[in-house]
Amino acid sequence: MTWSNYGGNIVVKPKRIEQPTTLQQLIDIVRNAEAHGLTVRGFGDGHSFSSVAVTDDVMVRTHSYASPLPLPPMRNLAGNPRLVNVEAGITLAQLIRHLRSLKTPLALPNMGSYTGQALIGAITTGTHGSGLTLGPIAEMVRSVLIVASGGRVFRIEPSNGITDPAVPETGVTLVQNDDWFHSVVVSMGCMGLVHSLVIEGIPDYELFEDRRLGRWTEARSMIDVDHAIFSRFRHQEILVNPYSTDGAPKVLVTARRTRTTEALSPQPTRDSPWLAIANVAQELVGIGLQSHIVNHPTQIPGLLDSGLSALRGTFCSHYDGVLTLGLGGIDGYANEIAVPFEQTATAVDIIIETLNKLRVPKNWRTYVTSPFSLRFVAASAHYLAPQYGRPTCMIELPFMSLPDIGVTEESVLILNHIQRRLQTTCDARMHWGLEFDALTAEQVRTMYPRWQTWCEVLLALDPRGTFRNSWTRRVIEPLLQHTGGTITA
Ligand SMILES: Cc1cc2nc3c(=O)[nH]c(=O)nc-3n(C[C@H](O)[C@H](O)[C@H](O)COP(=O)(O)OP(=O)(O)OC[C@H]3O[C@@H](n4cnc5c(N)ncnc54)[C@H](O)[C@@H]3O)c2cc1C
């Protein structure tokens, strides 16, 4: 049996792929695996490019449990009608539809540009959208039900959590403790199999979006001089073409705010950046995108500029129609680097300089085939979220995946090189899913001030190493040697 991720860069042959539908089946899977000395790993939609979601032993398809559930017994149910309990494998798209179908329609407070991920898959790697007043998706979690090693079931919440301790759930240990909660929410599958999550939605909303073309020098001074400009909008993103056609790299600045009086756009979604670039290639030269890129690499800079131009304008729709960019039928891959907000300009300068230095005019494989994006995100409270403790600029460096070629070696070398440079110069952290297995435990130790507490919680939930894999061997397990294993709930 072979499993591969969406990018096709991670291929494993697990002994089994389980498809549980109930909590009891999750418990049985963990106990049975442990009885046979096997490891277990949950996976969502396979949309991570790192090997964070795999094991050679027992993989668990989280999408197989994806339904809404009743809320757990709460301290004050009437007090918060925006709480919703769902099984962890529901996709973001299904969750958006479910929230909108409620008697009083609700919405996700924030989301990324894609909705195919499992809810837990997105939450547990620190997946995010943009907004300096909005954290990553993980910030909407209020309660986590997880099956830990030994088949033990824990409901984990902050110390003032929503569940009423006076009304115990059968077979569930309630832990209301900030350290546990802020460790388990972003825990990359390392602490057990998450069964369900209580999230807090907000009333359904629509967004108005304005996209303007400019130059990196202008955007740079805006970031440097007036941070307040950014905070005035609900969402702020910038696409940067690293290659200039006239001496000054171009950018597309996107600002979004809640719709007031604007008319809704006739169509519910609009072009993705890649579709815009593909359309431009078709219009400009009458040939497909792939042959244009492969045969005329020196035209890539102009192609990216034209793609940015094509995306100018305004758009108004339901929040998910505005925030979902889709792929436009073109596959791609990326790494994503989290730098402190105030390091944004320095990091972008380094990326532009590096990409221009590394490109070889006749070799398309040495060019990035997409503008890179800057998304500004509020600080997260979760200890291993890439946005932990600081307003963050998430820098995504995407490549189009050309048919029959997929992830190229050259692109991974480029991505890893930039990753290392920003780690040493800009205090950068990595998105746990958008990374090509270059991360080490030593880097994690220096990036995350609360790593030790996180490791203590990991050891409490998984003392036997049931949820370890090749990824944890490199990124997490060396840290455990420096951990006391003394934390209690
Ligand atoms: C096309 C595309 C668009 C993307 N857009 C964005 C974006 O806009 N913003 C952004 O930040 N990221 C984005 N990403 C990255 C993506 O959101 C993350 O990599 C995410 O983790 C993938 O979710 P998944 O459901 O595919 O989970 P997987 O990649 O399969 O797994 C991710 C993690 O979840 C864990 N997991 C799965 N199920 C369980 C469970 N039941 N219990 C415990 N742990 C579990 C896995 O072990 C693994 O550690 C994108 C990726 C792609 C390919």
The ligand as an ORCA input file, in Angstrom:
! r2SCAN-3c Opt
* xyz 0 1
  C      -2.773     24.071     -2.187
  C      -2.348     24.420     -0.797
  C      -2.805     25.610     -0.237
  C      -2.409     25.960      1.055
  N      -2.808     27.160      1.572
  C      -2.360     27.550      2.783
  C      -2.698     28.834      3.323
  O      -3.394     29.636      2.705
  N      -2.200     29.156      4.549
  C      -1.396     28.309      5.253
  O      -0.964     28.661      6.345
  N      -1.079     27.078      4.776
  C      -1.539     26.689      3.571
  N      -1.207     25.450      3.087
  C      -0.532     24.495      3.984
  C      -1.558     23.565      4.651
  O      -2.640     24.308      5.187
  C      -0.927     22.800      5.811
  O       0.199     22.094      5.399
  C      -1.941     21.869      6.484
  O      -1.326     21.294      7.600
  C      -2.442     20.775      5.551
  O      -3.587     20.176      6.108
  P      -4.026     18.697      5.705
  O      -5.443     18.515      6.103
  O      -3.666     18.408      4.325
  O      -3.156     17.833      6.728
  P      -1.857     16.927      6.476
  O      -0.883     17.684      5.677
  O      -2.279     15.599      6.008
  O      -1.336     16.822      7.983
  C      -0.918     17.978      8.665
  C      -0.697     17.656     10.134
  O      -1.945     17.318     10.738
  C      -1.749     16.162     11.553
  N      -3.030     15.468     11.716
  C      -3.878     15.057     10.759
  N      -4.927     14.437     11.317
  C      -4.739     14.464     12.660
  C      -5.474     14.002     13.780
  N      -6.627     13.369     13.664
  N      -4.981     14.223     15.007
  C      -3.807     14.863     15.179
  N      -3.066     15.326     14.155
  C      -3.533     15.124     12.915
  C      -0.722     15.362     10.769
  O      -0.107     14.367     11.566
  C       0.233     16.469     10.367
  O       1.117     16.750     11.415
  C      -1.565     25.080      1.801
  C      -1.104     23.891      1.224
  C      -1.480     23.572     -0.075
  C      -0.940     22.324     -0.694
*
